[in-house]
Each structure stands twice: as structure tokens, then as C-alpha cells.
Amino acid sequence: MKPKLFCALLAVATLLSAHHSTSAEFDMTKKMTLSGKLTKVDWINPHIAVEVEAKGADGKVESWRMESSPPAWFKRVGVNRSDFTRALGQNVTIEGVRAKNGTLYGYMQKVTFADGVVLELVSGNPTEK
């Protein structure tokens, strides 16, 4: 195999392995709602992710990681990084689905910020309460 072709195939394989189907990693039947303090926003490809500190069933603080669509998708629907970073340190409510492996990881489908702004991430239509 020619070196350039091998490098191109390797690059494509790497990109494909980095991206995954939502239903492959998340159980779309395990709906969840999480309320807590937004502590981190990762606005990176292939998916943005946020971290939220929320109280678990036992009352202890848990650190959840919730991913969502890619930054380009958010840009197309008029949402940018600052829409999330302005809420750092504030309470948010996130609706989504849990990871199949049962960890503190999920897929964010809707987020409600402390000021009442709601982003429906499934349909891509930002709205206000």
C-alpha cells in the first residue's frame, strides 16, 4: 500500500472512531433530569460537553459530564459558547439520557439556565420561559 493512501485511511479511521452514534453509547429509554451547578464547558469537537455538580440520591455531590451536539451544529442554530459559559457557577437543569454503562455521564437534550433561558437541543430551537 502506498504511504499516502495508508496515511489517508488511518486518518479517516481515527476520525470515525472518535465519533459515535448517540444510541450506541446512551440508553435513549433512560430519561433523566439533573439539577446542579454548572462547573465546566468544553466547546470542542466532536461534541460539546458540560460538567455539573449535583446531589445524588445519598445527598453527596456527584460530578456529571453531559455531552451534546458538535459546536458547528450549535453555530447553525445560533447558540455559541458564551451562552453556556455565562452560566458557569450557576444552577442549571439538564434533561437528557444516561450512558448505557451507568456512569455519571449522559447526553444533554435540554438545558434550563438560572435566568429562565431554555435551550431545546433536540429540536435546536432556543426558547425562553
N, CA, C and O atoms as CSV, one atom per row, in Angstrom:
chain,resi,resn,atom,element,x,y,z
A,1,MET,N,N,0.850,-1.177,0.000
A,1,MET,CA,C,0.000,0.000,0.000
A,1,MET,C,C,0.893,1.237,0.000
A,1,MET,O,O,1.904,1.285,0.700
A,2,LYS,N,N,0.511,2.227,-0.787
A,2,LYS,CA,C,1.292,3.453,-0.883
A,2,LYS,C,C,1.199,4.217,0.431
A,2,LYS,O,O,0.142,4.234,1.063
A,3,PRO,N,N,2.312,4.860,0.856
A,3,PRO,CA,C,2.309,5.575,2.148
A,3,PRO,C,C,1.230,6.647,2.262
A,3,PRO,O,O,0.623,6.781,3.324
A,4,LYS,N,N,0.974,7.412,1.204
A,4,LYS,CA,C,-0.043,8.473,1.281
A,4,LYS,C,C,-1.437,7.885,1.472
A,4,LYS,O,O,-2.228,8.399,2.264
A,5,LEU,N,N,-1.738,6.807,0.745
A,5,LEU,CA,C,-3.036,6.164,0.877
A,5,LEU,C,C,-3.220,5.594,2.278
A,5,LEU,O,O,-4.294,5.722,2.865
A,6,PHE,N,N,-2.175,4.965,2.815
A,6,PHE,CA,C,-2.234,4.417,4.165
A,6,PHE,C,C,-2.493,5.525,5.185
A,6,PHE,O,O,-3.322,5.362,6.080
A,7,CYS,N,N,-1.792,6.641,5.054
A,7,CYS,CA,C,-1.996,7.767,5.989
A,7,CYS,C,C,-3.412,8.309,5.895
A,7,CYS,O,O,-4.018,8.648,6.912
A,8,ALA,N,N,-3.949,8.393,4.667
A,8,ALA,CA,C,-5.317,8.886,4.496
A,8,ALA,C,C,-6.310,7.926,5.141
A,8,ALA,O,O,-7.239,8.366,5.819
A,9,LEU,N,N,-6.127,6.623,4.941
A,9,LEU,CA,C,-7.020,5.636,5.549
A,9,LEU,C,C,-6.921,5.665,7.068
A,9,LEU,O,O,-7.932,5.544,7.761
A,10,LEU,N,N,-5.721,5.824,7.581
A,10,LEU,CA,C,-5.518,5.903,9.028
A,10,LEU,C,C,-6.220,7.134,9.599
A,10,LEU,O,O,-6.839,7.058,10.660
A,11,ALA,N,N,-6.128,8.259,8.907
A,11,ALA,CA,C,-6.779,9.487,9.374
A,11,ALA,C,C,-8.297,9.319,9.404
A,11,ALA,O,O,-8.943,9.734,10.367
A,12,VAL,N,N,-8.869,8.721,8.370
A,12,VAL,CA,C,-10.316,8.504,8.325
A,12,VAL,C,C,-10.744,7.552,9.439
A,12,VAL,O,O,-11.751,7.790,10.105
A,13,ALA,N,N,-9.987,6.478,9.642
A,13,ALA,CA,C,-10.318,5.522,10.706
A,13,ALA,C,C,-10.261,6.194,12.075
A,13,ALA,O,O,-11.104,5.921,12.930
A,14,THR,N,N,-9.298,7.051,12.292
A,14,THR,CA,C,-9.172,7.762,13.562
A,14,THR,C,C,-10.370,8.680,13.783
A,14,THR,O,O,-10.930,8.722,14.878
A,15,LEU,N,N,-10.765,9.418,12.740
A,15,LEU,CA,C,-11.924,10.314,12.861
A,15,LEU,C,C,-13.198,9.533,13.131
A,15,LEU,O,O,-14.003,9.941,13.968
A,16,LEU,N,N,-13.394,8.429,12.448
A,16,LEU,CA,C,-14.595,7.639,12.652
A,16,LEU,C,C,-14.643,7.027,14.037
A,16,LEU,O,O,-15.719,6.923,14.625
A,17,SER,N,N,-13.506,6.620,14.572
A,17,SER,CA,C,-13.512,6.031,15.911
A,17,SER,C,C,-13.754,7.079,16.983
A,17,SER,O,O,-14.238,6.753,18.067
A,18,ALA,N,N,-13.427,8.330,16.697
A,18,ALA,CA,C,-13.642,9.398,17.671
A,18,ALA,C,C,-15.110,9.792,17.738
A,18,ALA,O,O,-15.564,10.302,18.763
A,19,HIS,N,N,-15.857,9.563,16.666
A,19,HIS,CA,C,-17.266,9.928,16.631
A,19,HIS,C,C,-18.113,8.670,16.838
A,19,HIS,O,O,-17.774,7.598,16.335
A,20,HIS,N,N,-19.183,8.801,17.557
A,20,HIS,CA,C,-20.023,7.641,17.829
A,20,HIS,C,C,-21.492,8.020,17.694
A,20,HIS,O,O,-21.863,9.189,17.805
A,21,SER,N,N,-22.301,7.028,17.456
A,21,SER,CA,C,-23.739,7.224,17.379
A,21,SER,C,C,-24.270,7.456,18.787
A,21,SER,O,O,-23.808,6.829,19.740
A,22,THR,N,N,-25.236,8.354,18.918
A,22,THR,CA,C,-25.825,8.643,20.221
A,22,THR,C,C,-26.417,7.383,20.843
A,22,THR,O,O,-26.216,7.123,22.029
A,23,SER,N,N,-27.141,6.603,20.052
A,23,SER,CA,C,-27.779,5.406,20.601
A,23,SER,C,C,-26.784,4.284,20.897
A,23,SER,O,O,-27.121,3.336,21.606
A,24,ALA,N,N,-25.578,4.376,20.369
A,24,ALA,CA,C,-24.566,3.354,20.663
A,24,ALA,C,C,-24.034,3.501,22.082
A,24,ALA,O,O,-23.715,2.505,22.730
A,25,GLU,N,N,-23.937,4.727,22.567
A,25,GLU,CA,C,-23.359,4.976,23.887
A,25,GLU,C,C,-24.385,5.306,24.967
A,25,GLU,O,O,-24.132,5.093,26.153
A,26,PHE,N,N,-25.539,5.825,24.559
A,26,PHE,CA,C,-26.541,6.265,25.516
A,26,PHE,C,C,-27.818,5.450,25.383
A,26,PHE,O,O,-28.214,5.076,24.279
A,27,ASP,N,N,-28.458,5.179,26.511
A,27,ASP,CA,C,-29.720,4.446,26.514
A,27,ASP,C,C,-30.835,5.466,26.347
A,27,ASP,O,O,-31.175,6.185,27.286
A,28,MET,N,N,-31.397,5.525,25.160
A,28,MET,CA,C,-32.393,6.536,24.835
A,28,MET,C,C,-33.696,6.350,25.603
A,28,MET,O,O,-34.567,7.218,25.550
A,29,THR,N,N,-33.849,5.227,26.322
A,29,THR,CA,C,-35.044,4.984,27.129
A,29,THR,C,C,-34.848,5.421,28.579
A,29,THR,O,O,-35.816,5.464,29.338
A,30,LYS,N,N,-33.626,5.744,28.978
A,30,LYS,CA,C,-33.347,6.152,30.365
A,30,LYS,C,C,-33.290,7.669,30.473
A,30,LYS,O,O,-32.222,8.269,30.595
A,31,LYS,N,N,-34.469,8.264,30.425
A,31,LYS,CA,C,-34.571,9.726,30.547
A,31,LYS,C,C,-34.162,10.150,31.958
A,31,LYS,O,O,-34.400,9.431,32.929
A,32,MET,N,N,-33.552,11.312,32.052
A,32,MET,CA,C,-33.119,11.809,33.354
A,32,MET,C,C,-33.210,13.324,33.388
A,32,MET,O,O,-33.176,13.994,32.356
A,33,THR,N,N,-33.326,13.844,34.597
A,33,THR,CA,C,-33.269,15.278,34.840
A,33,THR,C,C,-32.247,15.495,35.933
A,33,THR,O,O,-32.266,14.825,36.966
A,34,LEU,N,N,-31.364,16.428,35.694
A,34,LEU,CA,C,-30.252,16.696,36.596
A,34,LEU,C,C,-30.233,18.184,36.903
A,34,LEU,O,O,-30.243,19.002,35.983
A,35,SER,N,N,-30.205,18.552,38.185
A,35,SER,CA,C,-30.110,19.962,38.572
A,35,SER,C,C,-28.886,20.144,39.442
A,35,SER,O,O,-28.648,19.374,40.372
A,36,GLY,N,N,-28.113,21.169,39.132
A,36,GLY,CA,C,-26.921,21.434,39.912
A,36,GLY,C,C,-26.126,22.591,39.332
A,36,GLY,O,O,-26.594,23.300,38.440
A,37,LYS,N,N,-24.920,22.772,39.849
A,37,LYS,CA,C,-24.064,23.891,39.468
A,37,LYS,C,C,-23.235,23.542,38.234
A,37,LYS,O,O,-22.541,22.526,38.207
A,38,LEU,N,N,-23.316,24.393,37.218
A,38,LEU,CA,C,-22.511,24.237,36.013
A,38,LEU,C,C,-21.067,24.604,36.354
A,38,LEU,O,O,-20.789,25.735,36.755
A,39,THR,N,N,-20.151,23.651,36.194
A,39,THR,CA,C,-18.762,23.879,36.610
A,39,THR,C,C,-17.767,23.947,35.462
A,39,THR,O,O,-16.662,24.463,35.633
A,40,LYS,N,N,-18.144,23.432,34.289
A,40,LYS,CA,C,-17.193,23.413,33.173
A,40,LYS,C,C,-17.935,23.313,31.857
A,40,LYS,O,O,-18.981,22.672,31.762
A,41,VAL,N,N,-17.370,23.965,30.827
A,41,VAL,CA,C,-17.896,23.882,29.465
A,41,VAL,C,C,-16.733,23.556,28.544
A,41,VAL,O,O,-15.767,24.316,28.471
A,42,ASP,N,N,-16.814,22.430,27.838
A,42,ASP,CA,C,-15.825,22.060,26.825
A,42,ASP,C,C,-16.467,22.246,25.467
A,42,ASP,O,O,-17.308,21.446,25.057
A,43,TRP,N,N,-16.075,23.299,24.767
A,43,TRP,CA,C,-16.651,23.628,23.463
A,43,TRP,C,C,-15.693,23.109,22.391
A,43,TRP,O,O,-14.999,23.881,21.730
A,44,ILE,N,N,-15.670,21.792,22.235
A,44,ILE,CA,C,-14.709,21.151,21.342
A,44,ILE,C,C,-15.396,20.080,20.500
A,44,ILE,O,O,-16.468,19.587,20.851
A,45,ASN,N,N,-14.762,19.732,19.384
A,45,ASN,CA,C,-15.247,18.627,18.561
A,45,ASN,C,C,-14.813,17.304,19.165
A,45,ASN,O,O,-13.777,17.284,19.830
A,46,PRO,N,N,-15.512,16.212,18.991
A,46,PRO,CA,C,-16.663,16.100,18.102
A,46,PRO,C,C,-17.975,16.504,18.757
A,46,PRO,O,O,-18.975,16.640,18.052
A,47,HIS,N,N,-18.023,16.705,20.081
A,47,HIS,CA,C,-19.251,17.100,20.771
A,47,HIS,C,C,-18.893,18.056,21.894
A,47,HIS,O,O,-17.861,17.891,22.545
A,48,ILE,N,N,-19.739,19.059,22.129
A,48,ILE,CA,C,-19.522,19.888,23.305
A,48,ILE,C,C,-19.878,19.044,24.531
A,48,ILE,O,O,-20.615,18.063,24.431
A,49,ALA,N,N,-19.348,19.437,25.675
A,49,ALA,CA,C,-19.683,18.745,26.923
A,49,ALA,C,C,-19.696,19.766,28.046
A,49,ALA,O,O,-18.960,20.753,28.020
A,50,VAL,N,N,-20.543,19.512,29.026
A,50,VAL,CA,C,-20.592,20.351,30.220
A,50,VAL,C,C,-20.452,19.447,31.432
A,50,VAL,O,O,-20.769,18.259,31.381
A,51,GLU,N,N,-19.972,20.029,32.517
A,51,GLU,CA,C,-19.911,19.295,33.774
A,51,GLU,C,C,-20.773,20.007,34.791
A,51,GLU,O,O,-20.763,21.233,34.895
A,52,VAL,N,N,-21.524,19.210,35.543
A,52,VAL,CA,C,-22.476,19.726,36.516
A,52,VAL,C,C,-22.274,18.986,37.833
A,52,VAL,O,O,-22.196,17.757,37.859
A,53,GLU,N,N,-22.189,19.747,38.932
A,53,GLU,CA,C,-22.148,19.150,40.269
A,53,GLU,C,C,-23.574,19.120,40.804
A,53,GLU,O,O,-24.222,20.155,40.958
A,54,ALA,N,N,-24.046,17.907,41.083
A,54,ALA,CA,C,-25.417,17.732,41.558
A,54,ALA,C,C,-25.426,16.752,42.720
A,54,ALA,O,O,-24.558,15.884,42.815
A,55,LYS,N,N,-26.409,16.891,43.604
A,55,LYS,CA,C,-26.535,15.957,44.719
A,55,LYS,C,C,-27.132,14.643,44.231
A,55,LYS,O,O,-28.121,14.616,43.499
A,56,GLY,N,N,-26.499,13.556,44.662
A,56,GLY,CA,C,-27.001,12.230,44.331
A,56,GLY,C,C,-28.095,11.814,45.292
A,56,GLY,O,O,-28.472,12.574,46.184
A,57,ALA,N,N,-28.601,10.615,45.112
A,57,ALA,CA,C,-29.670,10.088,45.961
A,57,ALA,C,C,-29.251,10.014,47.424
A,57,ALA,O,O,-30.088,10.118,48.321
A,58,ASP,N,N,-27.941,9.833,47.667
A,58,ASP,CA,C,-27.434,9.736,49.036
A,58,ASP,C,C,-27.078,11.101,49.631
A,58,ASP,O,O,-26.609,11.180,50.766
A,59,GLY,N,N,-27.303,12.179,48.864
A,59,GLY,CA,C,-27.021,13.530,49.344
A,59,GLY,C,C,-25.606,14.010,49.071
A,59,GLY,O,O,-25.294,15.178,49.300
A,60,LYS,N,N,-24.747,13.121,48.585
A,60,LYS,CA,C,-23.363,13.501,48.264
A,60,LYS,C,C,-23.314,14.149,46.888
A,60,LYS,O,O,-24.096,13.811,46.000
A,61,VAL,N,N,-22.378,15.093,46.725
A,61,VAL,CA,C,-22.227,15.780,45.447
A,61,VAL,C,C,-21.567,14.847,44.436
A,61,VAL,O,O,-20.549,14.214,44.717
A,62,GLU,N,N,-22.178,14.778,43.243
A,62,GLU,CA,C,-21.656,13.970,42.150
A,62,GLU,C,C,-21.279,14.905,41.003
A,62,GLU,O,O,-21.939,15.919,40.776
A,63,SER,N,N,-20.235,14.565,40.297
A,63,SER,CA,C,-19.810,15.356,39.144
A,63,SER,C,C,-20.237,14.631,37.870
A,63,SER,O,O,-19.688,13.588,37.517
A,64,TRP,N,N,-21.231,15.208,37.186
A,64,TRP,CA,C,-21.775,14.629,35.975
A,64,TRP,C,C,-21.148,15.286,34.756
A,64,TRP,O,O,-20.868,16.484,34.766
A,65,ARG,N,N,-20.929,14.511,33.718
A,65,ARG,CA,C,-20.476,15.027,32.426
A,65,ARG,C,C,-21.588,14.742,31.418
A,65,ARG,O,O,-22.010,13.597,31.251
A,66,MET,N,N,-22.047,15.777,30.760
A,66,MET,CA,C,-23.127,15.656,29.779
A,66,MET,C,C,-22.615,16.192,28.439
A,66,MET,O,O,-22.158,17.332,28.352
A,67,GLU,N,N,-22.696,15.371,27.413
A,67,GLU,CA,C,-22.272,15.834,26.097
A,67,GLU,C,C,-23.486,16.159,25.258
A,67,GLU,O,O,-24.618,15.830,25.612
A,68,SER,N,N,-23.225,16.818,24.128
A,68,SER,CA,C,-24.317,17.182,23.240
A,68,SER,C,C,-23.804,17.236,21.807
A,68,SER,O,O,-22.819,16.579,21.470
A,69,SER,N,N,-24.461,18.004,20.980
A,69,SER,CA,C,-24.122,18.108,19.563
A,69,SER,C,C,-22.766,18.784,19.359
A,69,SER,O,O,-22.215,19.359,20.298
A,70,PRO,N,N,-22.225,18.719,18.145
A,70,PRO,CA,C,-20.954,19.377,17.840
A,70,PRO,C,C,-21.097,20.905,17.835
A,70,PRO,O,O,-22.199,21.421,17.651
A,71,PRO,N,N,-19.989,21.629,18.035
A,71,PRO,CA,C,-20.037,23.097,18.003
A,71,PRO,C,C,-20.639,23.650,16.705
A,71,PRO,O,O,-21.344,24.658,16.743
A,72,ALA,N,N,-20.378,23.019,15.571
A,72,ALA,CA,C,-20.916,23.509,14.296
A,72,ALA,C,C,-22.445,23.462,14.285
A,72,ALA,O,O,-23.086,24.343,13.712
A,73,TRP,N,N,-23.031,22.446,14.911
A,73,TRP,CA,C,-24.481,22.351,14.983
A,73,TRP,C,C,-25.030,23.525,15.789
A,73,TRP,O,O,-25.998,24.168,15.384
A,74,PHE,N,N,-24.400,23.800,16.940
A,74,PHE,CA,C,-24.846,24.924,17.771
A,74,PHE,C,C,-24.743,26.240,17.008
A,74,PHE,O,O,-25.634,27.085,17.091
A,75,LYS,N,N,-23.648,26.408,16.264
A,75,LYS,CA,C,-23.467,27.633,15.487
A,75,LYS,C,C,-24.601,27.797,14.470
A,75,LYS,O,O,-25.115,28.900,14.287
A,76,ARG,N,N,-24.991,26.704,13.811
A,76,ARG,CA,C,-26.068,26.765,12.819
A,76,ARG,C,C,-27.399,27.187,13.432
A,76,ARG,O,O,-28.217,27.809,12.756
A,77,VAL,N,N,-27.627,26.857,14.705
A,77,VAL,CA,C,-28.911,27.221,15.328
A,77,VAL,C,C,-28.798,28.490,16.177
A,77,VAL,O,O,-29.727,28.841,16.904
A,78,GLY,N,N,-27.644,29.181,16.080
A,78,GLY,CA,C,-27.494,30.476,16.740
A,78,GLY,C,C,-27.094,30.433,18.202
A,78,GLY,O,O,-27.310,31.402,18.930
A,79,VAL,N,N,-26.516,29.328,18.644
A,79,VAL,CA,C,-26.052,29.204,20.029
A,79,VAL,C,C,-24.528,29.164,20.010
A,79,VAL,O,O,-23.930,28.457,19.199
A,80,ASN,N,N,-23.903,29.926,20.909
A,80,ASN,CA,C,-22.445,29.891,20.956
A,80,ASN,C,C,-21.938,29.585,22.364
A,80,ASN,O,O,-22.716,29.472,23.312
A,81,ARG,N,N,-20.642,29.456,22.476
A,81,ARG,CA,C,-20.008,29.064,23.743
A,81,ARG,C,C,-20.409,29.991,24.887
A,81,ARG,O,O,-20.642,29.531,26.005
A,82,SER,N,N,-20.491,31.278,24.618
A,82,SER,CA,C,-20.809,32.234,25.683
A,82,SER,C,C,-22.206,32.022,26.262
A,82,SER,O,O,-22.462,32.400,27.405
A,83,ASP,N,N,-23.109,31.424,25.490
A,83,ASP,CA,C,-24.441,31.120,26.019
A,83,ASP,C,C,-24.351,30.139,27.182
A,83,ASP,O,O,-25.202,30.140,28.071
A,84,PHE,N,N,-23.315,29.301,27.169
A,84,PHE,CA,C,-23.090,28.351,28.259
A,84,PHE,C,C,-22.143,28.924,29.311
A,84,PHE,O,O,-22.416,28.801,30.505
A,85,THR,N,N,-21.039,29.545,28.900
A,85,THR,CA,C,-20.037,29.998,29.878
A,85,THR,C,C,-20.567,31.104,30.781
A,85,THR,O,O,-20.081,31.261,31.902
A,86,ARG,N,N,-21.546,31.869,30.324
A,86,ARG,CA,C,-22.115,32.915,31.192
A,86,ARG,C,C,-22.800,32.314,32.414
A,86,ARG,O,O,-23.020,32.998,33.413
A,87,ALA,N,N,-23.134,31.023,32.322
A,87,ALA,CA,C,-23.826,30.347,33.422
A,87,ALA,C,C,-22.892,29.551,34.326
A,87,ALA,O,O,-23.353,28.868,35.241
A,88,LEU,N,N,-21.596,29.632,34.083
A,88,LEU,CA,C,-20.660,28.917,34.958
A,88,LEU,C,C,-20.847,29.360,36.407
A,88,LEU,O,O,-20.934,30.554,36.694
A,89,GLY,N,N,-20.907,28.399,37.303
A,89,GLY,CA,C,-21.100,28.689,38.724
A,89,GLY,C,C,-22.559,28.833,39.127
A,89,GLY,O,O,-22.862,28.948,40.314
A,90,GLN,N,N,-23.463,28.829,38.162
A,90,GLN,CA,C,-24.887,28.964,38.443
A,90,GLN,C,C,-25.577,27.607,38.342
A,90,GLN,O,O,-25.036,26.662,37.768
A,91,ASN,N,N,-26.769,27.528,38.906
A,91,ASN,CA,C,-27.544,26.297,38.820
A,91,ASN,C,C,-28.213,26.194,37.455
A,91,ASN,O,O,-28.726,27.173,36.913
A,92,VAL,N,N,-28.191,24.986,36.924
A,92,VAL,CA,C,-28.859,24.672,35.667
A,92,VAL,C,C,-29.664,23.393,35.866
A,92,VAL,O,O,-29.397,22.615,36.783
A,93,THR,N,N,-30.633,23.187,35.013
A,93,THR,CA,C,-31.367,21.922,34.984
A,93,THR,C,C,-31.183,21.338,33.599
A,93,THR,O,O,-31.434,21.998,32.591
A,94,ILE,N,N,-30.742,20.096,33.562
A,94,ILE,CA,C,-30.477,19.424,32.294
A,94,ILE,C,C,-31.370,18.199,32.179
A,94,ILE,O,O,-31.491,17.403,33.111
A,95,GLU,N,N,-31.987,18.069,31.023
A,95,GLU,CA,C,-32.756,16.867,30.703
A,95,GLU,C,C,-32.006,16.132,29.608
A,95,GLU,O,O,-31.465,16.745,28.688
A,96,GLY,N,N,-31.981,14.819,29.718
A,96,GLY,CA,C,-31.280,14.035,28.718
A,96,GLY,C,C,-31.451,12.561,28.967
A,96,GLY,O,O,-32.441,12.123,29.554
A,97,VAL,N,N,-30.476,11.797,28.516
A,97,VAL,CA,C,-30.479,10.347,28.683
A,97,VAL,C,C,-29.134,9.904,29.251
A,97,VAL,O,O,-28.108,10.552,29.044
A,98,ARG,N,N,-29.165,8.784,29.969
A,98,ARG,CA,C,-27.968,8.263,30.639
A,98,ARG,C,C,-27.128,7.396,29.727
A,98,ARG,O,O,-27.611,6.829,28.747
A,99,ALA,N,N,-25.858,7.309,30.079
A,99,ALA,CA,C,-24.944,6.398,29.393
A,99,ALA,C,C,-25.359,4.962,29.691
A,99,ALA,O,O,-25.853,4.661,30.778
A,100,LYS,N,N,-25.154,4.088,28.723
A,100,LYS,CA,C,-25.505,2.679,28.897
A,100,LYS,C,C,-24.676,2.018,29.991
A,100,LYS,O,O,-25.140,1.080,30.638
A,101,ASN,N,N,-23.450,2.501,30.202
A,101,ASN,CA,C,-22.572,1.864,31.185
A,101,ASN,C,C,-22.865,2.281,32.622
A,101,ASN,O,O,-22.193,1.812,33.540
A,102,GLY,N,N,-23.853,3.152,32.842
A,102,GLY,CA,C,-24.273,3.513,34.190
A,102,GLY,C,C,-23.401,4.536,34.899
A,102,GLY,O,O,-23.636,4.821,36.073
A,103,THR,N,N,-22.406,5.096,34.227
A,103,THR,CA,C,-21.549,6.096,34.859
A,103,THR,C,C,-22.281,7.434,34.945
A,103,THR,O,O,-23.405,7.564,34.459
A,104,LEU,N,N,-21.654,8.408,35.553
A,104,LEU,CA,C,-22.222,9.752,35.699
A,104,LEU,C,C,-21.982,10.529,34.403
A,104,LEU,O,O,-21.283,11.542,34.381
A,105,TYR,N,N,-22.573,10.031,33.346
A,105,TYR,CA,C,-22.344,10.538,32.002
A,105,TYR,C,C,-23.661,10.440,31.244
A,105,TYR,O,O,-24.391,9.458,31.378
A,106,GLY,N,N,-23.959,11.457,30.452
A,106,GLY,CA,C,-25.207,11.432,29.720
A,106,GLY,C,C,-25.171,12.300,28.484
A,106,GLY,O,O,-24.173,12.956,28.189
A,107,TYR,N,N,-26.274,12.291,27.769
A,107,TYR,CA,C,-26.435,13.092,26.564
A,107,TYR,C,C,-27.491,14.158,26.835
A,107,TYR,O,O,-28.650,13.846,27.110
A,108,MET,N,N,-27.077,15.411,26.753
A,108,MET,CA,C,-27.922,16.558,27.077
A,108,MET,C,C,-28.870,16.856,25.913
A,108,MET,O,O,-28.437,17.046,24.777
A,109,GLN,N,N,-30.181,16.893,26.219
A,109,GLN,CA,C,-31.182,17.203,25.209
A,109,GLN,C,C,-31.868,18.546,25.450
A,109,GLN,O,O,-32.439,19.131,24.530
A,110,LYS,N,N,-31.811,19.026,26.675
A,110,LYS,CA,C,-32.433,20.307,27.018
A,110,LYS,C,C,-31.703,20.870,28.229
A,110,LYS,O,O,-31.346,20.131,29.146
A,111,VAL,N,N,-31.484,22.167,28.230
A,111,VAL,CA,C,-30.872,22.809,29.393
A,111,VAL,C,C,-31.674,24.067,29.725
A,111,VAL,O,O,-32.046,24.843,28.844
A,112,THR,N,N,-31.928,24.242,31.017
A,112,THR,CA,C,-32.603,25.437,31.515
A,112,THR,C,C,-31.623,26.165,32.424
A,112,THR,O,O,-31.154,25.617,33.421
A,113,PHE,N,N,-31.319,27.411,32.061
A,113,PHE,CA,C,-30.380,28.214,32.837
A,113,PHE,C,C,-31.112,28.932,33.972
A,113,PHE,O,O,-32.339,29.035,33.968
A,114,ALA,N,N,-30.347,29.420,34.933
A,114,ALA,CA,C,-30.912,30.082,36.120
A,114,ALA,C,C,-31.775,31.286,35.750
A,114,ALA,O,O,-32.724,31.605,36.466
A,115,ASP,N,N,-31.459,31.959,34.638
A,115,ASP,CA,C,-32.227,33.150,34.247
A,115,ASP,C,C,-33.508,32.801,33.468
A,115,ASP,O,O,-34.217,33.695,33.006
A,116,GLY,N,N,-33.800,31.494,33.326
A,116,GLY,CA,C,-35.021,31.080,32.652
A,116,GLY,C,C,-34.861,30.751,31.179
A,116,GLY,O,O,-35.798,30.238,30.567
A,117,VAL,N,N,-33.700,31.029,30.587
A,117,VAL,CA,C,-33.473,30.692,29.189
A,117,VAL,C,C,-33.399,29.174,29.058
A,117,VAL,O,O,-32.701,28.498,29.814
A,118,VAL,N,N,-34.140,28.658,28.076
A,118,VAL,CA,C,-34.203,27.216,27.831
A,118,VAL,C,C,-33.686,26.930,26.429
A,118,VAL,O,O,-34.114,27.562,25.463
A,119,LEU,N,N,-32.769,25.980,26.317
A,119,LEU,CA,C,-32.296,25.539,25.013
A,119,LEU,C,C,-32.761,24.104,24.806
A,119,LEU,O,O,-32.341,23.198,25.526
A,120,GLU,N,N,-33.624,23.902,23.823
A,120,GLU,CA,C,-34.089,22.567,23.448
A,120,GLU,C,C,-33.083,22.057,22.424
A,120,GLU,O,O,-33.108,22.474,21.266
A,121,LEU,N,N,-32.205,21.165,22.843
A,121,LEU,CA,C,-31.109,20.742,21.988
A,121,LEU,C,C,-31.487,19.644,21.024
A,121,LEU,O,O,-30.727,19.343,20.104
A,122,VAL,N,N,-32.639,19.041,21.213
A,122,VAL,CA,C,-33.086,18.003,20.300
A,122,VAL,C,C,-33.626,18.648,19.032
A,122,VAL,O,O,-33.302,18.224,17.922
A,123,SER,N,N,-34.443,19.667,19.202
A,123,SER,CA,C,-35.034,20.321,18.037
A,123,SER,C,C,-34.178,21.492,17.551
A,123,SER,O,O,-34.305,21.935,16.410
A,124,GLY,N,N,-33.308,21.983,18.428
A,124,GLY,CA,C,-32.451,23.102,18.046
A,124,GLY,C,C,-33.134,24.439,18.104
A,124,GLY,O,O,-32.673,25.382,17.461
A,125,ASN,N,N,-34.228,24.567,18.857
A,125,ASN,CA,C,-34.948,25.832,18.942
A,125,ASN,C,C,-34.789,26.464,20.313
A,125,ASN,O,O,-35.492,26.078,21.247
A,126,PRO,N,N,-33.870,27.441,20.463
A,126,PRO,CA,C,-33.765,28.120,21.742
A,126,PRO,C,C,-35.050,28.890,22.046
A,126,PRO,O,O,-35.599,29.563,21.174
A,127,THR,N,N,-35.522,28.787,23.288
A,127,THR,CA,C,-36.741,29.493,23.693
A,127,THR,C,C,-36.536,30.083,25.077
A,127,THR,O,O,-35.564,29.764,25.762
A,128,GLU,N,N,-37.451,30.937,25.478
A,128,GLU,CA,C,-37.430,31.489,26.830
A,128,GLU,C,C,-38.693,31.111,27.531
A,128,GLU,O,O,-39.748,30.970,26.912
A,129,LYS,N,N,-38.584,30.938,28.880
A,129,LYS,CA,C,-39.759,30.652,29.710
A,129,LYS,C,C,-40.583,31.901,29.857
A,129,LYS,O,O,-41.620,31.882,30.520
